[in-house]
Amino acid sequence: MASEFVHPEYLVSSGWLAQHLDDPRVRVLDATTHLPPLPDFSLYEVVSGRADFEKAHVPGAQFIDLEGELSTPHPR
């Protein structure tokens, strides 16, 4: 069965990651973003997952905020 991912070679298993956490060539970035719907379900709110990251994360991982650090601001 063909993979639906454009670059499946960039995906690793949790076992592989556990074995390579001390590898200086491996970087783990957590970009969790929650998209809860607005009360009228017309759109959604963009909520950073930083709070979840602060509670627990993969050892050595860093957090990157997709909306706050990587996206172009737009008027709401």
C-alpha positions as CSV (number, residue, x, y, z in Angstrom):
1,M,0.0,0.0,0.0
2,A,1.4,3.4,-1.0
3,S,2.0,5.9,1.8
4,E,-0.2,9.0,1.7
5,F,2.7,11.1,3.1
6,V,4.7,13.2,0.7
7,H,8.0,12.4,2.5
8,P,7.5,9.3,4.6
9,E,11.3,9.0,5.0
10,Y,11.1,11.9,7.5
11,L,8.8,10.0,9.8
12,V,10.2,7.8,12.6
13,S,8.7,5.4,15.1
14,S,8.7,6.2,18.9
15,G,11.1,3.3,19.3
16,W,13.6,4.8,16.9
17,L,13.2,8.2,18.6
18,A,13.8,6.7,22.0
19,Q,17.0,5.1,20.7
20,H,18.3,8.4,19.2
21,L,17.4,11.0,21.8
22,D,21.1,11.5,22.6
23,D,22.1,11.8,18.9
24,P,23.3,15.4,18.4
25,R,22.0,15.2,14.8
26,V,18.4,14.6,15.9
27,R,16.2,17.6,16.7
28,V,12.7,17.2,18.1
29,L,10.3,20.1,17.6
30,D,6.8,20.1,19.1
31,A,4.5,22.3,17.0
32,T,1.2,21.2,18.7
33,T,-1.7,23.6,17.8
34,H,-5.2,23.1,19.0
35,L,-8.2,24.2,16.8
36,P,-11.3,24.2,19.0
37,P,-14.4,25.4,17.2
38,L,-16.0,28.7,18.0
39,P,-19.4,28.5,19.7
40,D,-21.3,29.0,16.5
41,F,-19.1,26.4,14.7
42,S,-18.4,29.0,11.9
43,L,-14.7,29.0,12.4
44,Y,-12.1,27.8,14.9
45,E,-9.8,29.4,17.4
46,V,-6.0,28.8,17.0
47,V,-4.6,27.8,20.4
48,S,-0.9,27.2,21.0
49,G,0.0,23.8,22.5
50,R,2.8,25.4,24.6
51,A,0.9,24.8,27.9
52,D,0.7,21.1,27.1
53,F,4.4,21.1,26.2
54,E,5.3,22.7,29.5
55,K,3.4,19.9,31.4
56,A,5.2,17.1,29.6
57,H,7.3,16.6,26.4
58,V,9.8,14.3,24.8
59,P,13.2,14.8,26.6
60,G,15.3,17.4,24.8
61,A,12.4,18.6,22.6
62,Q,11.8,22.2,21.9
63,F,8.5,24.0,21.3
64,I,7.8,26.1,18.2
65,D,4.6,28.1,18.0
66,L,3.2,27.7,14.4
67,E,1.0,30.8,14.6
68,G,3.1,33.0,16.8
69,E,6.6,32.3,15.4
70,L,6.2,30.8,11.9
71,S,3.0,32.4,10.4
72,T,2.4,35.7,8.9
73,P,0.1,37.8,11.1
74,H,-3.3,38.5,9.6
75,P,-6.1,40.7,10.8
76,R,-9.0,39.0,12.5
